[in-house]
Amino acid sequence: MLSGSDDMRDIFPTFYKKFKCIANRCEDSCCKDWDIDLDSETERFYNTVQGALGDKIRSKAVTDEYGERVFRTENGRCPFWNDDMLCDIFIGIGEEHLSQTCANFPRVRVEYGGFRENILSFACPEAARLMLAENDAYRDFGGETELDAADEDDDYLSFLIKARERTVGFLLNREEPFAYRLADCLEFNAQVQSLLNGEEPSPLSLENAEADGCGFIFDMHLDFEIMSPQWRSALEKTAAQADTLSISRDFELDFEKFALYYVYRYYLEAVRSDDVLYSIKRIVCAYLVTGKMDAAFAEEGYPYPRMRILQRYSKEVEHSYENTEKLNSEFDADDRFSVESLIALLEQLQ
């Protein structure tokens, strides 16, 4: 779906406008686990709210370690998420007075030169359900759509748009197992990265590349900031048997949609980071952790449904600034995350 003025074009996946918050029927509410960011305009209004609700709002608004104004969670819950799993601010003063974070989530809007891409976050269970149900969710995304809307003189962005579409093509090549598709994405984007670095692309030295299982990836995830004890337990149980588990074909069909979400959400961040491999390596890590976890839970009759595995990974890892920074730092520092080593690891899976 496309909309917008002549100056800025908005691009939406097909499922975007189907989303509607299911409130207290949600199995993993955005009102739990996360501190809630307060934008300055909303807080100015909150300072005018009278009565007990206004007093509580002002008492719960604090400055965090990054200098941002937030509502801190209490026992893993937003202080305004009541026992009926509904929002006291929404009930007391109306939806229009929610903070921008609460009003917008899971909607994400990223602006580039001449266009904005709008997407839903996989961290929301209802959004995850919509994305997993769609087979052609991003038909209005794509090279020609963005290239047509991009600033004509932005050659760097245009190059990244074209590279992203090549990457999507590898992810959708169902003639290959998904691990091989990821390997193709890594190899292609290593060439892209060379060009971004001003270097001549050269063939990868794959014949001597080695990998010794995926345990180090689970160790890294277990060292992350983890919100949910259930998630930690699931990681630990999967890590203990990870190298003996096989990722199923059924899982690959769902993960393909998660990978597309990730590419369309993060690949063009390279306009700021100058690094396309971060996003691909993060997809590889997500594939190994969630795919192995799915296999472990299949043996147990799925105590944690597949959608929730992918959704919770998004909430625990993707939406944590600290965890994302740790991932990128490890990618830079640890040779086991080199393109060659990750390709060797992926090829071990088949």
ZATIRO-864697 format. One record per residue (C-alpha): y, z, x; residue in one letter; chain. Coordinates in nm, 4 decimals, always signed. Layout:
<recs>
Y,Z,X,A,A
...
</recs>
This chain:
<recs>
+0.0000,+0.0000,+0.0000,M,A
+0.3472,-0.0878,+0.1250,L,A
+0.6902,+0.0294,+0.0168,S,A
+1.0324,+0.0958,+0.1594,G,A
+1.3713,-0.0575,+0.2138,S,A
+1.4540,-0.3614,+0.4241,D,A
+1.5366,-0.1246,+0.7125,D,A
+1.2210,+0.0863,+0.7101,M,A
+0.8792,-0.0006,+0.5727,R,A
+0.6357,+0.2661,+0.4586,D,A
+0.2647,+0.1950,+0.5054,I,A
-0.0025,+0.3904,+0.3177,F,A
-0.3837,+0.3953,+0.3200,P,A
-0.5429,+0.3131,-0.0157,T,A
-0.6383,+0.6760,-0.0905,F,A
-0.2959,+0.8253,-0.0168,Y,A
-0.1459,+0.8299,-0.3654,K,A
-0.4720,+0.9498,-0.5217,K,A
-0.4325,+1.2889,-0.3559,F,A
-0.3574,+1.5938,-0.5667,K,A
-0.3872,+1.9520,-0.4460,C,A
-0.6711,+2.1354,-0.6232,I,A
-0.5111,+2.4761,-0.5546,A,A
-0.7461,+2.7709,-0.6057,N,A
-1.0493,+2.5423,-0.6387,R,A
-1.0198,+2.4485,-0.2695,C,A
-1.2981,+2.5785,-0.0471,E,A
-1.0811,+2.6028,+0.2664,D,A
-0.7224,+2.6525,+0.1598,S,A
-0.4267,+2.5651,+0.3809,C,A
-0.3015,+2.9131,+0.2799,C,A
-0.5585,+3.0715,+0.5132,K,A
-0.5884,+3.0855,+0.8922,D,A
-0.2494,+2.9282,+0.9701,W,A
+0.0950,+3.0778,+1.0129,D,A
+0.3358,+2.8962,+0.7803,I,A
+0.6364,+2.7254,+0.9394,D,A
+0.9727,+2.7843,+0.7737,L,A
+1.2347,+2.5112,+0.7952,D,A
+1.5953,+2.6279,+0.8146,S,A
+1.7020,+2.4808,+0.4788,E,A
+1.4220,+2.6571,+0.2928,T,A
+1.4901,+2.9865,+0.4672,E,A
+1.8583,+2.9657,+0.3762,R,A
+1.7561,+2.9378,+0.0115,F,A
+1.5055,+3.2225,+0.0486,Y,A
+1.7905,+3.4454,+0.1683,N,A
+1.9500,+3.4063,-0.1771,T,A
+1.6382,+3.4952,-0.3801,V,A
+1.6817,+3.8213,-0.5692,Q,A
+1.4367,+4.0931,-0.6653,G,A
+1.1045,+4.2050,-0.5216,A,A
+0.9939,+3.8520,-0.4323,L,A
+1.3116,+3.7858,-0.2342,G,A
+1.2767,+4.1166,-0.0530,D,A
+0.9160,+4.0379,+0.0363,K,A
+1.0017,+3.6867,+0.1546,I,A
+1.2706,+3.8176,+0.3885,R,A
+1.0481,+4.0958,+0.5201,S,A
+0.7647,+3.8557,+0.6025,K,A
+0.9763,+3.5893,+0.7785,A,A
+0.9519,+3.6442,+1.1554,V,A
+1.0186,+3.4547,+1.4771,T,A
+0.7029,+3.3512,+1.6632,D,A
+0.6428,+3.3211,+2.0382,E,A
+0.7781,+2.9641,+2.0325,Y,A
+1.1053,+3.0669,+1.8691,G,A
+1.0061,+2.9215,+1.5317,E,A
+1.0514,+3.0994,+1.2009,R,A
+0.7183,+3.1572,+1.0265,V,A
+0.5239,+3.3607,+0.7750,F,A
+0.2493,+3.5285,+0.9796,R,A
-0.0999,+3.5402,+0.8366,T,A
-0.2307,+3.8823,+0.7401,E,A
-0.6081,+3.9211,+0.7627,N,A
-0.6268,+3.5426,+0.7868,G,A
-0.4167,+3.4824,+0.4739,R,A
-0.0603,+3.3781,+0.4008,C,A
+0.1099,+3.6943,+0.2677,P,A
+0.2052,+3.5018,-0.0484,F,A
-0.1468,+3.3777,-0.1253,W,A
-0.2492,+3.6133,-0.4024,N,A
-0.5853,+3.7443,-0.5188,D,A
-0.6165,+3.4513,-0.7612,D,A
-0.5797,+3.2182,-0.4585,M,A
-0.2462,+3.0924,-0.5880,L,A
+0.0979,+3.0980,-0.4254,C,A
+0.3412,+3.3699,-0.5380,D,A
+0.6379,+3.1633,-0.4160,I,A
+0.5229,+2.8618,-0.6185,F,A
+0.4745,+3.0834,-0.9247,I,A
+0.7940,+3.2856,-0.8777,G,A
+1.0603,+3.0268,-0.7881,I,A
+0.8928,+2.6873,-0.8260,G,A
+0.7226,+2.4153,-0.6274,E,A
+1.0582,+2.2665,-0.5295,E,A
+1.1291,+2.5758,-0.3174,H,A
+0.8165,+2.5661,-0.1039,L,A
+0.8776,+2.5206,+0.2684,S,A
+0.8543,+2.1638,+0.3933,Q,A
+0.5207,+2.2473,+0.5580,T,A
+0.3681,+2.3708,+0.2325,C,A
+0.5221,+2.0981,+0.0196,A,A
+0.4080,+1.8153,+0.2471,N,A
+0.0609,+1.9180,+0.3681,F,A
-0.1760,+1.7344,+0.3983,P,A
+0.0653,+1.4418,+0.3995,R,A
+0.1665,+1.3269,+0.7465,V,A
+0.4437,+1.0766,+0.8117,R,A
+0.5045,+0.9268,+1.1566,V,A
+0.7988,+0.6957,+1.2177,E,A
+0.7980,+0.4131,+1.4677,Y,A
+1.0463,+0.1328,+1.5238,G,A
+1.0938,-0.0340,+1.1852,G,A
+0.8072,+0.1320,+0.9967,F,A
+0.6535,+0.4645,+0.8974,R,A
+0.2811,+0.5270,+0.8733,E,A
+0.1797,+0.7744,+0.6049,N,A
-0.1617,+0.9381,+0.6149,I,A
-0.3458,+1.2458,+0.4905,L,A
-0.4866,+1.5083,+0.7239,S,A
-0.8636,+1.5497,+0.7472,F,A
-0.8047,+1.9263,+0.7685,A,A
-0.7613,+1.9359,+0.3895,C,A
-1.1004,+1.9331,+0.2096,P,A
-0.9725,+1.7313,-0.0856,E,A
-0.8118,+1.4752,+0.1464,A,A
-1.1329,+1.4611,+0.3513,A,A
-1.3313,+1.3890,+0.0345,R,A
-1.0974,+1.1026,-0.0529,L,A
-1.1233,+0.9515,+0.2953,M,A
-1.5007,+0.9743,+0.3077,L,A
-1.5266,+0.8086,-0.0353,A,A
-1.3211,+0.5017,+0.0655,E,A
-1.4776,+0.1998,+0.2339,N,A
-1.1603,-0.0001,+0.2957,D,A
-0.9033,+0.2751,+0.3245,A,A
-0.6767,+0.1120,+0.5825,Y,A
-0.6607,-0.2437,+0.4566,R,A
-0.2789,-0.2284,+0.4448,D,A
-0.2646,-0.0916,+0.7977,F,A
-0.3252,-0.3316,+1.0798,G,A
-0.1692,-0.5389,+1.3506,G,A
+0.0144,-0.7970,+1.1422,E,A
+0.1572,-0.5408,+0.8991,T,A
+0.3072,-0.3239,+1.1724,E,A
+0.4045,-0.6131,+1.3963,L,A
+0.5957,-0.7706,+1.1096,D,A
+0.7883,-0.4457,+1.0548,A,A
+0.8349,-0.3389,+1.4176,A,A
+1.1592,-0.3855,+1.6063,D,A
+1.1520,-0.7344,+1.7538,E,A
+1.2550,-0.6202,+2.1027,D,A
+1.0005,-0.3365,+2.1304,D,A
+0.7363,-0.5095,+2.3403,D,A
+0.5711,-0.1787,+2.4378,Y,A
+0.5076,-0.0780,+2.0761,L,A
+0.3908,-0.4284,+1.9875,S,A
+0.1419,-0.4177,+2.2746,F,A
+0.0073,-0.0812,+2.1542,L,A
-0.0263,-0.2073,+1.7961,I,A
-0.2352,-0.5014,+1.9161,K,A
-0.4468,-0.2742,+2.1379,A,A
-0.5048,-0.0366,+1.8476,R,A
-0.6361,-0.3195,+1.6319,E,A
-0.8765,-0.4251,+1.9069,R,A
-0.9927,-0.0625,+1.9234,T,A
-1.0468,-0.0555,+1.5461,V,A
-1.2531,-0.3733,+1.5818,G,A
-1.4871,-0.1987,+1.8256,F,A
-1.5215,+0.1016,+1.5920,L,A
-1.6173,-0.1253,+1.3021,L,A
-1.8789,-0.3255,+1.4924,N,A
-2.1796,-0.2027,+1.2944,R,A
-2.4171,-0.4223,+1.4903,E,A
-2.4046,-0.1489,+1.7562,E,A
-2.4907,+0.2220,+1.7362,P,A
-2.1749,+0.4290,+1.7092,F,A
-2.2148,+0.5779,+2.0577,A,A
-2.2015,+0.2260,+2.2009,Y,A
-1.8952,+0.1455,+1.9936,R,A
-1.7219,+0.4479,+2.1458,L,A
-1.8301,+0.3331,+2.4904,A,A
-1.6741,-0.0074,+2.4184,D,A
-1.3538,+0.1655,+2.3060,C,A
-1.3416,+0.3648,+2.6283,L,A
-1.4000,+0.0582,+2.8461,E,A
-1.1399,-0.1499,+2.6627,F,A
-0.8784,+0.1242,+2.6651,N,A
-0.9325,+0.1887,+3.0348,A,A
-0.8075,-0.1677,+3.0809,Q,A
-0.5192,-0.1031,+2.8420,V,A
-0.4270,+0.2107,+3.0356,Q,A
-0.4226,+0.0190,+3.3616,S,A
-0.1705,-0.2216,+3.2109,L,A
+0.0416,+0.0659,+3.0806,L,A
+0.0380,+0.2107,+3.4331,N,A
+0.1604,-0.1196,+3.5744,G,A
-0.1727,-0.1847,+3.7455,E,A
-0.4082,-0.4809,+3.7462,E,A
-0.7150,-0.3987,+3.5325,P,A
-1.0399,-0.3916,+3.7257,S,A
-1.4045,-0.3591,+3.6197,P,A
-1.5360,-0.0063,+3.5806,L,A
-1.7915,+0.1237,+3.8311,S,A
-2.0578,+0.2144,+3.5774,L,A
-2.3707,+0.1679,+3.7866,E,A
-2.3252,+0.4999,+3.9701,N,A
-2.1855,+0.6979,+3.6765,A,A
-2.3843,+1.0071,+3.5852,E,A
-2.3831,+1.2569,+3.3003,A,A
-2.5755,+1.5806,+3.2654,D,A
-2.5716,+1.6448,+2.8918,G,A
-2.2882,+1.7482,+2.6625,C,A
-2.3048,+2.1235,+2.7212,G,A
-1.9699,+2.1243,+2.9024,F,A
-1.8005,+1.9844,+2.5920,I,A
-1.9402,+2.2660,+2.3787,F,A
-1.8402,+2.5208,+2.6456,D,A
-1.4849,+2.3894,+2.6275,M,A
-1.4779,+2.4103,+2.2485,H,A
-1.6124,+2.7648,+2.2579,L,A
-1.3274,+2.8544,+2.4941,D,A
-1.0702,+2.7229,+2.2472,F,A
-0.8618,+2.9295,+2.0100,E,A
-1.1005,+2.9668,+1.7119,I,A
-0.9838,+3.0877,+1.3710,M,A
-1.3088,+3.1112,+1.1768,S,A
-1.6053,+3.3316,+1.2791,P,A
-1.8292,+3.0910,+1.0856,Q,A
-1.7038,+2.8023,+1.2983,W,A
-1.7695,+2.9944,+1.6189,R,A
-2.1208,+3.0792,+1.5012,S,A
-2.1876,+2.7147,+1.4129,A,A
-2.0665,+2.6026,+1.7560,L,A
-2.2817,+2.8591,+1.9339,E,A
-2.5962,+2.7679,+1.7389,K,A
-2.5416,+2.3971,+1.7994,T,A
-2.4537,+2.4400,+2.1673,A,A
-2.7826,+2.6205,+2.2303,A,A
-2.9808,+2.3096,+2.1341,Q,A
-2.7255,+2.0295,+2.1640,A,A
-2.9094,+1.8144,+2.4163,D,A
-3.2258,+1.8105,+2.2019,T,A
-3.0488,+1.7004,+1.8828,L,A
-3.0111,+1.3378,+1.7716,S,A
-2.7073,+1.2224,+1.5762,I,A
-2.8177,+1.0537,+1.2559,S,A
-2.7279,+0.7071,+1.1292,R,A
-2.6047,+0.8611,+0.8047,D,A
-2.3646,+1.0790,+0.9978,F,A
-2.2369,+0.7785,+1.1917,E,A
-2.1332,+0.6094,+0.8658,L,A
-1.9156,+0.9087,+0.7756,D,A
-1.7875,+0.9622,+1.1278,F,A
-1.6721,+0.6012,+1.1412,E,A
-1.4158,+0.6961,+0.8748,K,A
-1.3114,+1.0058,+1.0686,F,A
-1.2698,+0.7929,+1.3831,A,A
-1.0548,+0.5390,+1.1968,L,A
-0.8389,+0.8233,+1.0674,Y,A
-0.7993,+0.9519,+1.4216,Y,A
-0.7069,+0.6141,+1.5674,V,A
-0.4514,+0.5399,+1.2961,Y,A
-0.3112,+0.8919,+1.3215,R,A
-0.2887,+0.9300,+1.6995,Y,A
-0.3277,+0.6074,+1.8974,Y,A
+0.0386,+0.5078,+1.8744,L,A
+0.1388,+0.8468,+2.0158,E,A
+0.1107,+0.6588,+2.3429,A,A
+0.4659,+0.5372,+2.2800,V,A
+0.5615,+0.8905,+2.3893,R,A
+0.2704,+1.0036,+2.6088,S,A
+0.2052,+0.6660,+2.7791,D,A
-0.1661,+0.7444,+2.7470,D,A
-0.4054,+0.5702,+2.5072,V,A
-0.7172,+0.7345,+2.6500,L,A
-0.6290,+1.0817,+2.5205,Y,A
-0.6911,+0.9742,+2.1628,S,A
-1.0195,+0.7959,+2.2434,I,A
-1.1577,+1.0840,+2.4502,K,A
-1.0731,+1.3244,+2.1704,R,A
-1.2743,+1.1076,+1.9301,I,A
-1.5688,+1.1155,+2.1729,V,A
-1.5554,+1.4960,+2.1854,C,A
-1.5335,+1.5172,+1.8063,A,A
-1.8291,+1.2807,+1.7690,Y,A
-2.0534,+1.4820,+1.9976,L,A
-1.9617,+1.8232,+1.8550,V,A
-1.9701,+1.7320,+1.4872,T,A
-2.2634,+1.4907,+1.5158,G,A
-2.4808,+1.7461,+1.6928,K,A
-2.3701,+2.0158,+1.4470,M,A
-2.4647,+1.7888,+1.1575,D,A
-2.8101,+1.7398,+1.3109,A,A
-2.8543,+2.1149,+1.3544,A,A
-2.7550,+2.1814,+0.9947,F,A
-2.9774,+1.9029,+0.8653,A,A
-3.2706,+2.1037,+1.0024,E,A
-3.1440,+2.4077,+0.8085,E,A
-3.0821,+2.2255,+0.4810,G,A
-2.7068,+2.1940,+0.5341,Y,A
-2.5686,+2.5475,+0.5022,P,A
-2.2368,+2.3844,+0.6009,Y,A
-2.1890,+2.0456,+0.4256,P,A
-2.1090,+1.7388,+0.6337,R,A
-1.7620,+1.6941,+0.4892,M,A
-1.6834,+2.0538,+0.5846,R,A
-1.8053,+1.9983,+0.9404,I,A
-1.5557,+1.7155,+0.9903,L,A
-1.2803,+1.8902,+0.7930,Q,A
-1.3201,+2.2144,+0.9831,R,A
-1.3202,+2.0365,+1.3186,Y,A
-0.9871,+1.8848,+1.2202,S,A
-0.8479,+2.2238,+1.1201,K,A
-0.9785,+2.4129,+1.4228,E,A
-0.9148,+2.1558,+1.6960,V,A
-0.6896,+1.8711,+1.5867,E,A
-0.4317,+2.0949,+1.4176,H,A
-0.4088,+2.3465,+1.7009,S,A
-0.1361,+2.2616,+1.9501,Y,A
-0.2976,+2.4925,+2.2068,E,A
-0.6409,+2.3312,+2.1682,N,A
-0.5024,+1.9798,+2.1871,T,A
-0.3144,+2.0681,+2.5055,E,A
-0.6328,+2.2179,+2.6535,K,A
-0.8223,+1.8991,+2.5699,L,A
-0.5663,+1.6769,+2.7376,N,A
-0.5511,+1.9089,+3.0385,S,A
-0.9290,+1.8948,+3.0809,E,A
-0.9255,+1.5171,+3.0448,F,A
-0.6816,+1.5026,+3.3363,D,A
-0.8540,+1.7602,+3.5587,A,A
-1.2301,+1.7385,+3.5026,D,A
-1.4182,+1.4354,+3.6382,D,A
-1.6815,+1.4804,+3.3683,R,A
-1.4182,+1.3420,+3.1280,F,A
-1.3648,+1.0259,+3.3283,S,A
-1.4204,+0.7049,+3.1352,V,A
-1.7255,+0.6244,+3.3451,E,A
-1.8872,+0.9661,+3.2930,S,A
-1.8234,+0.9667,+2.9189,L,A
-1.9734,+0.6186,+2.8860,I,A
-2.2814,+0.7382,+3.0744,A,A
-2.3029,+1.0387,+2.8420,L,A
-2.2756,+0.8208,+2.5313,L,A
-2.5409,+0.5815,+2.6578,E,A
-2.7773,+0.8766,+2.7063,Q,A
-2.7674,+0.9337,+2.3305,L,A
-2.9498,+0.6081,+2.2496,Q,A
</recs>
